[in-house]
Amino acid sequence: MKTTITKLDKSEVEIIGILEVVEFEKYEGKALDRIGERMEIAGFRKGKVPASVVKENVQEMQLLEEMAEAALSSVYAKILEENKIDAIGQPQVSITKIGKGSDLEFKIITAVLPEMKLPDYKKISQEQNSKEDYKKEIVVDEAEVEKTILELRKMRAEQTRPAHEHKEGESEEEHKANHPEITESEYPVFDDAFVKTFGDFASADAFKEKIRGNMRIEKETEQKDKLRMAIVEELVKHTEGEIPEILIQSETDKIMYRLQADVTSAGFKFEDYLKQINKTEEELRTEWRSEAEKRSKLQMIIHTISEKESLKPTEEEIEKDVVQITAMYKDADHSRARAYVEQMLENEKVFKFLENQK
């Protein structure tokens, strides 16, 4: 493999590479396995299609692209290690030449960790950890549990009540008058039979304890999130360092993908949503830039602390979660899944480290 590495502005590096055809073709088997996991062919169970059958039923370019993805996922890690490039975030990868019997040519632009002038992050964490707001004992009042039970009883009553359609010419006020809301006296009784409609619970008391436990976990999580946010705000405020543009764009992409997913799951087309709010994607991206910069800066802070305190996740930890994700989402991009898992595990390790500063 031949590579040319060029330093760019704003803490970015460009990698131009050529993977010789002999090496490139070694990834065919892995590519066929990946495609086979997703392919459905009559007479074979999904994920159990032999490689020879997969090859007969896959388009040449699809196979080449899968080979390229597997190859670049592997060689990228080697390039970083051999050239001591401290990359951070998801790289921008483009294939410049691909074809059967040809070398694979590619270009990768990645952000590298710039020098971050961190504050005394241990002291900041200690100060936040010592605040009473984050040391309060978590208490779940009986009244809170009873309120949740009342809401569940009301929900079941509404679910079992026959639907009442509007009569012709009946106004909304008349409909409500003719079909008043269900009163508490009409709610089902909270007993052993009632709780079994929610699952295999031994008794009403066991179900109540389950509710209490869930509420406690929810409150603990809320308190932990508030502490983490307080630490984050202080770290971002007092840290100096250049933010690579590629990281800002990556964080902006994540915000955009999340919005698109929310709009789509609500049953709307994203194009229609943009028309409704009278904005373009570019205008939204501009509005989000400040938030994206903040998120990017935080990621660099976390990465720097991880390096200083040796908090990197192990290969076994990463692979365990990647296997779970790719098993759940068969079409998931392996390299993206790995990058996501590695970042999430690193974040969690760093936050736990900061929370333990007393």
HUSUL-V687416 format. One record per helix or strand. SS is the DSSP state (a for helix, b for strand). FROM is the first residue (numbers start at 1). TO is the last residue. Records with the same first field share a line. If there is no record, write none. Layout:
BEGIN
SS=FROM-TO  FROM-TO
END
This chain:
BEGIN
b=2-8  12-19  87-97  104-112  117-117  240-240
a=21-38  51-57  60-82  121-129  132-134  142-160  172-178  184-186  192-198  204-237  245-265  270-277  281-309  315-328  334-355
END
